[in-house]
Amino acid sequence: MVQLKSPTEIDQMRTACKIVGQILVEIEELVKPGVSTADLDLFCQTRTKELGAKPAFKGYHGFPATLCVSVNEEVVHGIPSKKRILKSGDIVGCDFGVIYNGWYGDSAKTFRVGEVTDSAMKLIEATRKSLYLGIEQCIVGSHLFNIGHAVQNYVESLGYSVVREFVGHGIGRSLHEDPQVPNFGARGKGMLLKPGMVLAIEPMINMGSPEVKVLSDGWTAVTVDRKYSAHFEHTVAITENGYEILTQV
């Protein structure tokens, strides 16, 4: 059941979402060759505490870290490790969330590490643009699947593919609420969007095949063909006056 938020509740969510957005801006400065993915996780854990929030992911269904760090062919849910050292040419998806006063915020960005190939940079830029094309569909009276249609139509026109196994979601007092928000679908289908809906929209786009599999750690999802994947996400509120990207700073 979709939990509609009042204007007051959306206002309360803003703080959690702004903390997430701020830390993701800050972490970009650390994404450099020679840095471990565990270093990125520790930074997020420290900054979350400093800003008076709690990690949203650590302990969630047993996830062991504050930050999901997914490198190259890793799609989502990568577990940080001191042994995973970033090198020039990598791309790294950082998915991060916090809880503040009982409200969740959730966002993700994919960063380049040093000098990356043109093909990797184009994938990152296409995935980022697809997120905003999906967000543009977040208006009262639009259909839920219009979001995924906008994402899918754009990236597939460029020769990329959309991950099916993982989707966006509602968010609020819980990290994952109804409805699920797929990054694919037919325009004009799905529930009507209403004021008070808050959605975490998160396209996961692959350079090659859409097929993914989860590794033996039970978390890390990778592309089956081992080609690169990129991931972007914002928490978005739907209001009578249009959409508001709560995690954008």
HELIX and SHEET records of a PDB file:
HELIX    1   1 PRO A    7  ILE A   27  1                                  21    
HELIX    2   2 GLU A   28  LEU A   30  5                                   3    
HELIX    3   3 THR A   37  GLU A   50  1                                  14    
HELIX    4   4 TYR A   60  GLY A   62  5                                   3    
HELIX    5   5 ASP A  118  ILE A  135  1                                  18    
HELIX    6   6 PHE A  145  SER A  157  1                                  13    
SHEET    1   A 3 LYS A  54  PRO A  55  0                                        
SHEET    2   A 3 ILE A  91  TYR A 100 -1                                        
SHEET    3   A 3 LEU A  67  VAL A  71 -1                                        
SHEET    1   B 3 LYS A  54  PRO A  55  0                                        
SHEET    2   B 3 ILE A  91  TYR A 100 -1                                        
SHEET    3   B 3 TRP A 103  ARG A 112 -1                                        
SHEET    1   C 3 GLU A  74  VAL A  76  0                                        
SHEET    2   C 3 ALA A 221  THR A 223 -1                                        
SHEET    3   C 3 VAL A 212  VAL A 214 -1                                        
SHEET    1   D 3 SER A 161  VAL A 162  0                                        
SHEET    2   D 3 MET A 204  ASN A 206 -1                                        
SHEET    3   D 3 SER A 229  HIS A 231 -1                                        
SHEET    1   E 5 GLU A 177  VAL A 181  0                                        
SHEET    2   E 5 GLY A 168  GLY A 170 -1                                        
SHEET    3   E 5 VAL A 198  ILE A 201 -1                                        
SHEET    4   E 5 HIS A 234  THR A 239 -1                                        
SHEET    5   E 5 GLY A 242  ILE A 245 -1                                        
END                                                                             
